[in-house]
Amino acid sequence: MTGLMQNSKPEIHPSPIFLDMDGATDDLISLITLLSLPNFKLTGVSVTNGNCYAEKAATNVLRLFKLFSNDTTEVAVSAAEPINPFPTKWREKCDLINQFNIIKKITPDATKISGDEAADFTTKKILAEKEKTTVILTGPATNLITAIENNPGLTGKIEKVLWMAGAFLSNGNVNSPDHDGSAEWNIFWDPGSSQKLLHSGLKIILFPLDVCNQVPVDNYLMYHLKNQSKYKLSKLVYSILEKTVTDHAEYCMWDVLPSLFLGFPDIVRLSNTSIEIEQRGTSKGNIFKTSKGSPIYFASWIDDEKFYTDFASLMRTF
């Protein structure tokens, strides 16, 4: 009896996660990161027509599912419309991943595109889990807040939201007429929904540009990925990033950061504050700290060396 007890192992139940994305290059690498993490179960992916063309992005998601031999997870497309759309030249790059043999040879399984609109899909997937779900949000907040408004009880089933959005100390990335450039586009796409998410009562951990810009795609990262290119994931991500940085002088691991944090929480230091979002004027979409705002946690510092080391280790999954 003693021997049997010594040999037994506790059953591990993977924690449910849901990815709400908008299909840009770093969103797809974020998905690769999530699919590589042990002890987590990806229950679904929703795609907003943000920094991408959603139908193409959904197809790319399906190809990545097949790369990981994941034949259970589905993807849904959001019907949400932007208040301030991303630039067309940014959105067109969402199909970059299909230039590489590893991916373009994969035939996506169209049966894994859900017939549900993404907000309904999000609700179903989160409510179906016994445990609370962590939502990784790497695009606009519109889909998630629509799901919550349609079913307010959904907040009780969400553990926390890890959201790449906003900018405190750095300039934003919005380059638009009559705007001062202080906002970040995930929020600027729909400032009203972003504000509603802040006031939802959910635990939000924000990953603003300030900290995301501390992990650029640099020679250190590229060297390690190239050096381990015998692994399929490393070769794919290296190829994607090599092409991306050629076309984009300053490219960072923006949407990858919250996904890697999920598996390696010690890569960042969290601080807390209260914020609001400017809803009008030339700073529309800008986040600012105020004692009258909604309480959040935010990533205030990152151990960049550990980030690169842990990311490289995941890219050796296969």
Buried (B, 14 or more C-beta within 10 A) or exposed (E): EEEEEEEEEEEEEEBBBBBBBBBBBBBBBBBBBBBBBEEBBBBBBBBBBBBBBBEBBBBBBBBBBBBBEBEEBBBBBBBBEBBBBBEEEBBEBBBBBEEBEBBEEBEBBEEBBBEBBBBBBBBBBBBEBEEBBBBBBBBBBBBBBBBBEEBEEBBEBBBBBBBBBBBBEBEBBBEBEEBBBBBBBBBBBBBBBBBBBBEBEBBBBBBBBBBBBBBBBBEBBBEBBEEBBEBBBBBBBBBBBEBBBEEBEEBBBBBBBBBBBBBBEEBBEBEEBEBBBBEEEEBBBBBEEEEEBBEBBBBBEBBBEBBBBBBBEBBBBE
